[in-house]
Amino acid sequence: MIRRLSPDSLSVFEFKSGLDVQIAEKMLQFPLLGEDRDDAWNLKFYREFDMTNDSALFKESPGNGRLPSTKER
């Protein structure tokens, strides 16, 4: 069951009841998140831009193709 639930990391799940096991078995009927399949949408998760990690991508001066600044001058 470990190999089926988490084939990449082999993470061990802690089941506290039989219901937890039933839920895990039900989950196995569906594709894993991030799994590439031809018969389903292949969803990819990404982070959004933010000023801390992506500050070089944000331009504060006016320029061609840029939206007007919301800062007061």
N, CA and C of each residue as an Amber inpcrd file, in Angstrom:
protein
   219
   0.8280000  -1.1900000   0.0000000   0.0000000   0.0000000   0.0000000
   0.8720000   1.2540000   0.0000000   2.0060000   1.2230000   0.6920000
   2.9060000   2.3900000   0.7150000   3.3710000   2.7170000  -0.6860000
   3.7760000   1.7140000  -1.4480000   4.2530000   1.9470000  -2.8220000
   3.1410000   2.4980000  -3.7110000   1.9190000   2.1000000  -3.4730000
   0.8130000   2.6000000  -4.2990000   0.4110000   4.0180000  -3.9080000
   0.4300000   4.3540000  -2.6170000   0.0040000   5.6770000  -2.1680000
   1.0500000   6.7600000  -2.4080000   2.3200000   6.4120000  -2.2860000
   3.3870000   7.4100000  -2.4790000   4.5790000   6.7570000  -3.1740000
   4.4350000   6.4790000  -4.4620000   5.4900000   5.7590000  -5.1820000
   6.8250000   6.5010000  -5.2670000   6.8010000   7.8380000  -5.2860000
   8.0580000   8.5920000  -5.4120000   8.8190000   8.6890000  -4.0990000
   8.1140000   8.9620000  -3.0140000   8.7970000   9.2050000  -1.7390000
   8.7040000   8.0440000  -0.7580000   7.8260000   7.1050000  -1.0310000
   7.5710000   5.9820000  -0.1150000   7.2620000   6.4780000   1.2960000
   6.4610000   7.5350000   1.3640000   6.0440000   8.0830000   2.6510000
   5.1330000   7.0960000   3.3680000   5.2970000   6.9930000   4.6620000
   4.4910000   6.0790000   5.4690000   3.3350000   6.8640000   6.0840000
   2.1360000   6.4140000   5.8300000   0.9530000   7.0540000   6.3860000
   0.6290000   6.4260000   7.7290000   0.1110000   7.2400000   8.6200000
  -0.3070000   6.7440000   9.9230000  -1.8240000   6.6300000   9.9320000
  -2.3110000   5.4050000   9.9840000  -3.7500000   5.1650000  10.0110000
  -4.1750000   4.9520000  11.4480000  -5.2130000   5.6810000  11.8640000
  -5.6890000   5.5660000  13.2430000  -6.9470000   4.7110000  13.3490000
  -7.5610000   4.4220000  12.1880000  -8.7690000   3.6060000  12.2220000
  -8.9420000   2.8930000  10.8880000  -9.8690000   1.9840000  10.8740000
 -10.1910000   1.2810000   9.6330000 -10.7520000   2.2220000   8.5850000
 -11.4310000   3.2760000   9.0390000 -11.9710000   4.2670000   8.1070000
 -10.8500000   4.9750000   7.3600000  -9.7330000   5.2580000   8.0490000
  -8.5760000   5.8820000   7.3930000  -8.0600000   4.9940000   6.2620000
  -8.0050000   3.7040000   6.4950000  -7.5400000   2.7580000   5.4680000
  -8.5110000   2.7460000   4.3010000  -9.8150000   2.7600000   4.5780000
 -10.8160000   2.7770000   3.5060000 -10.6830000   4.0410000   2.6550000
 -10.4440000   5.1690000   3.3020000 -10.2760000   6.4330000   2.5660000
  -9.0410000   6.3600000   1.6750000  -7.9260000   5.8320000   2.2000000
  -6.7000000   5.7080000   1.4120000  -6.9160000   4.7860000   0.2140000
  -7.6400000   3.6890000   0.4200000  -7.9190000   2.7800000  -0.6930000
  -8.8110000   3.4430000  -1.7370000  -9.7460000   4.2500000  -1.2960000
 -10.6100000   4.9890000  -2.2240000  -9.7720000   5.9820000  -3.0400000
  -8.8070000   6.6350000  -2.3900000  -7.9310000   7.5870000  -3.0860000
  -7.1590000   6.9150000  -4.2110000  -6.8360000   5.6430000  -4.0570000
  -6.0600000   4.9330000  -5.0650000  -6.8400000   4.7170000  -6.3650000
  -8.1410000   4.9620000  -6.3440000  -8.9490000   4.8270000  -7.5580000
  -8.7680000   6.0160000  -8.4970000  -8.0880000   7.0510000  -8.0120000
  -7.9250000   8.2880000  -8.7770000  -6.4340000   8.5530000  -9.0130000
  -6.0980000   9.3380000 -10.0460000  -4.6820000   9.6380000 -10.3160000
  -4.0400000  10.4210000  -9.1750000  -2.7570000  10.2160000  -8.9910000
  -2.0040000  10.9800000  -8.0080000  -1.8300000  12.4100000  -8.5120000
  -1.7350000  13.3800000  -7.6140000  -1.4780000  14.7600000  -8.0240000
  -0.1330000  14.8280000  -8.7310000  -0.1000000  15.4770000  -9.8690000
   1.1420000  15.6150000 -10.6100000   1.4310000  14.4680000 -11.5530000
   0.6060000  13.4420000 -11.5440000   0.8200000  12.2930000 -12.4340000
   0.4130000  12.6690000 -13.8520000   1.2720000  12.4240000 -14.8400000
   0.9480000  12.7150000 -16.2400000   0.1480000  11.5620000 -16.8290000
  -1.0150000  11.8940000 -17.3540000  -1.8830000  10.8750000 -17.9480000
  -2.4140000  11.3950000 -19.2770000  -2.6360000  10.4900000 -20.2080000
  -3.1720000  10.8690000 -21.5100000  -4.6870000  11.0390000 -21.4760000
  -5.3510000  10.3860000 -20.5150000  -6.8140000  10.3910000 -20.4780000
  -7.3980000  11.4020000 -19.4850000  -6.5710000  12.3330000 -18.9980000
  -7.0500000  13.3020000 -18.0110000  -6.2790000  14.6010000 -18.1540000
  -6.7830000  15.6480000 -17.5000000  -6.0570000  16.9110000 -17.4640000
  -4.7740000  16.7100000 -16.6830000  -3.7100000  17.3270000 -17.1340000
  -2.4280000  17.2580000 -16.4310000  -2.1720000  18.6080000 -15.7770000
  -2.6100000  18.7200000 -14.5500000  -2.5380000  19.9620000 -13.8060000
  -1.1460000  20.1630000 -13.2310000  -0.6170000  21.3630000 -13.3680000
   0.6790000  21.7200000 -12.7950000   0.4730000  22.8800000 -11.8300000
   1.0610000  22.7980000 -10.6490000   0.9430000  23.8490000  -9.6540000
   2.1930000  24.7250000  -9.6930000   1.9950000  26.0270000  -9.6460000
   3.0940000  26.9810000  -9.6550000   2.8520000  28.0580000  -8.5990000
   3.9070000  28.7020000  -8.1930000   3.7930000  29.8480000  -7.2880000
   3.4880000  31.0840000  -8.1100000   2.8250000  32.0330000  -7.4800000
   2.6020000  33.3200000  -8.1230000   3.8230000  34.2030000  -7.8970000
   3.8850000  35.2940000  -8.6460000   4.9740000  36.2540000  -8.4500000
   4.7910000  36.9790000  -7.1220000   5.8850000  37.2970000  -6.4740000
   5.8200000  38.1430000  -5.2910000   7.0760000  39.0000000  -5.2350000
   6.9590000  40.1590000  -4.5870000   8.0570000  41.1320000  -4.5570000
   9.2820000  40.6270000  -3.8000000   9.1260000  39.6690000  -2.9330000
  10.2760000  39.1750000  -2.1770000  11.1850000  38.3200000  -3.0490000
  10.6150000  37.3210000  -3.6940000  11.4280000  36.3760000  -4.4750000
  11.6120000  36.7820000  -5.9290000  10.7370000  37.6240000  -6.4450000
  10.7670000  37.9670000  -7.8680000  10.9280000  39.4670000  -8.1020000
  11.5890000  40.1750000  -7.1980000  11.6570000  41.6400000  -7.2790000
  12.2900000  42.1300000  -8.5820000  13.1800000  41.3620000  -9.1760000
  13.8180000  41.7870000 -10.4260000  12.8230000  41.8350000 -11.5840000
  11.7170000  41.1610000 -11.4760000  10.7250000  41.1310000 -12.5500000
   9.7590000  42.3180000 -12.4990000   9.7330000  43.0320000 -11.3830000
   8.8200000  44.1540000 -11.2130000   9.5380000  45.4510000 -11.5850000
   8.9400000  46.1980000 -12.4950000   9.4990000  47.4870000 -12.9270000
   8.6350000  48.6030000 -12.3650000   9.2540000  49.5810000 -11.7300000
   8.4990000  50.6730000 -11.1210000   8.5510000  51.9550000 -11.9440000
   9.4080000  52.0080000 -12.9390000   9.4940000  53.2200000 -13.7530000
   8.6110000  53.0730000 -14.9930000   8.1380000  54.2010000 -15.5440000
   7.2940000  54.1400000 -16.7430000   8.0740000  53.5740000 -17.9270000
   7.3580000  52.9450000 -18.8440000   8.0080000  52.4140000 -20.0350000
   6.9790000  51.8950000 -21.0170000   7.4210000  51.6300000 -22.2530000
   6.5360000  51.1020000 -23.2880000   5.9430000  49.7710000 -22.8650000
   4.6350000  49.6400000 -23.0350000   3.9680000  48.3820000 -22.7400000
   3.7220000  48.1250000 -21.2610000   4.0360000  49.0780000 -20.4170000
   3.8270000  48.9160000 -18.9770000   2.5670000  49.6520000 -18.5600000
   1.9100000  49.1270000 -17.5690000   0.7360000  49.8110000 -17.0260000
   1.1880000  51.0170000 -16.2150000   0.3440000  52.0390000 -16.1030000
   0.7290000  53.2040000 -15.3020000   0.9220000  52.8150000 -13.8380000
   1.8230000  53.5010000 -13.2020000   2.0940000  53.2530000 -11.8030000
   0.9390000  53.7410000 -10.9540000   0.6490000  53.0400000  -9.8640000
  -0.4190000  53.4690000  -8.9580000   0.1340000  54.3240000  -7.8430000
   1.4700000  54.5030000  -7.8220000   2.0950000  55.3270000  -6.7900000
   1.8530000  56.8000000  -7.0880000   1.6810000  57.5700000  -6.0250000
   1.5550000  59.0220000  -6.1910000   2.9420000  59.5830000  -6.4140000
   3.0420000  60.5860000  -7.2740000   4.3430000  61.1760000  -7.5730000
   4.4490000  62.5300000  -6.9820000
